[in-house]
Amino acid sequence: MIEGTPARPVVNHQLPWGGLSSFSYANLDNDVSLPAVTVSTDPAATQWSLRTRFTGHGHNSNDGTYPHCCEWKDNTHYAFANGSQIDAWHIWQENDCALNPVYPQGGTWLGSREGWCPGDLVKDHSIEITPYVAGGQVTLDYDITPVPTNNQGMGGGNYVVNMDLFEYGPSAHTVDAEVYLVKRPTDVGYYRRDNPICTPPLVTLRNAGSAVLTSATFTYSVSGGITNTHTWTGSLAVAQTVDVELPVGSGAFWNGDGNNLFTVTVGSPNGAADQYADNNSYTTHFELPEVFAANFILIYKTNNRPWENTLTITDMWGNVAFGRSNHTANTIYNDTLDLSPGCYTFEFLDTGNDGLSYWADTQQGSGYFRWKANGGGLIENFETEFGRRIYKPFVIGDIVGLNEETLPVSFSVYPNPASERITVVADGVDGVQQLRIMDMNGRVLHDAIWNTSTSGQRTIDIGDAAPGLYVVTLSSSMGTLQQRVIVD
C-alpha cells in the first residue's frame, strides 16, 4: 500500500502488447501485432487506469522526403475500450528536445521527435477507464494514424511500447490535496533550465482524494523569511494534477536565514480539513540569482536567420524592461542596460529551435551572446548551441543573491561554419599560447605560437582543409581552451 495515493493499488496488468515491446508502424496500423485483448479485472478493484508509454524510431519512407516515420512523424494514437474510442492523443515533442536540460549534446539532440528526447525522460500518458469496466472485465485495443497510401515505406518505422492496466481499490480519503512537486525554486538538475528564478514559485498540485478538488490554500516561505498564502480554485478530478503559480509581492520574500530552503504546504481542500497530512508539504533547496552592483552590457551577434530571435528582459511581475525582436542578419549588437534595482529574467529565444549555431544546420551560420561589465570584464559567455532559449535571472541592486563573478577569459571562433578562413578571438587571455587546429582523427591543420598580449585576435587561412568538424585549441601553462568549428 502506498500511503497518500488516490486509492489502494490492487494489481498491475502488463498488457500483452506492452512490456517495452517494439512494433513496426505497419503492424501497429494494421492491428497485426496488437489484437484487442480482454482483461479479467480484480473483484477488489473499484478504479482502473491505462498507462501508455511510446517512443517512435526509424527513418523510413519511399522517397526519403521528410517527415520519416516513426521518429520524425507526428502521428495520432487511439485507445479503445469495449469497441468504443475513449481517447486520441499525440506524443510529438515539438519544443521539448530544444529545451532539454541535458545540453548541448552530440548528434541531433534538439530536433522535434515522436515521444522522446535524447537524454530526457519519456512522458507517460494515462487514461481513466473506470466507466468502461463492467461484469469483471474490459476489452482494450489500440490504433494509430494509417500509413500514408502514397508512402508505404513509412510502415518500416517502429515504436517502442509499454502499456499497463492499473487497478485500484477504494480511495483512501475523500478530500486530500497533495503538493506533488516543486518545479521552482529548486536546484534539482532536471529543472535547471528554469532555475534560479526571478519569477513566482511554481508547484504541482495533485488531487489525492475521491472528491473533485475545487479549492485549496497554499502557505509558503523561504527559511527565516516572511510567509505568504494563496488560494487556488478550479476543478481537479481524482489523481489529476495542475501547475500552480504562487504570487510573491516583492523581492523581500527571498530574504531569509541564508539556508535557501523553500517550503510550501497545502491545506483546506474544498474548504474542509485535509484527511491526510503527510503529503501536504514539500521543501526544496535553491540557489539565488547573481547580483550585479551596476548595469552591464549585452554583446551579441546574430546569424543568418535573425527573424527567429527575440530578446526580452522582464521584471519579477512579468513587465518587459528591455527587449528587441527586429534584428538584422550577421550583425553585432551592444546594449548597455539601464535598469532600476530589482530582480529580472533574461531570455533570448530562437523559434527555429537550433540556437545561434548548430553543426547539423550549416545554412544558419553562427552567432554568439556575451555579457560584459561596464569596466570591460566578461560576466557570461553563453553556449551558442542552446536549442530554443538562453535563460538567466539576475539582480540589480541590493536584493539578496550571489555576488557577480567576472570570468577571466573568453575564447571564440567565427564564422562557424567556415570555408576560406576563420578568426580566433581570445578575450582576457594574456601571454604566449599554442594555437592548434586538428580534425577529428587528430591530424593537425594549423600549429603556431601566439602572443595574445600583443593581439587578442588572429585570422587563419583554412582554404586547404577538407570539409568536416575541427577542434581549435588554445593552450598554455595556465590551461586549455577549445572550440569546435565546421568547415564546409
Secondary structure, DSSP 8 states (H G I E B T S, - for coil): --TTSSS-EEEEEE-TT-SSEEEEHHHHHHTSS---EEEE--TT--EEEEEEEEEEE-EE-SS--SS-EETT----EEEEETTEEEEEE--EESSTGGG-SS-S-SSSTTS-EES--TTS----EEEE-GGG-BTTEEEEEEEE----TT-GGGGG-EEEEEEEEEEE-S-S-SS-EEEEEEEES---GGGGGG-S-SS--EEEEEE-SSS-EEEEEEEEEETTS--EEEEEEEEE-TT-EEEEE----SGGGG-SSSS-EEEEEEE-GGGS--S-GGGSEEEEE----EEESS--EEEEE--S-GGGEEEEEEETTS-EEEEE----TT-EEEEE----SEEEEEEEEETTSS-S--TT-GGG---EEEEE-TTS-EEEE--S--TTEEEEEEEESSSS-EE---BS-EEEEESSSBSSEEEEEEES--SEEEEEEEETTS-EEEEEEEETTT-SEEEEE-TT--SEEEEEEEEETTEEEEEEEEE-
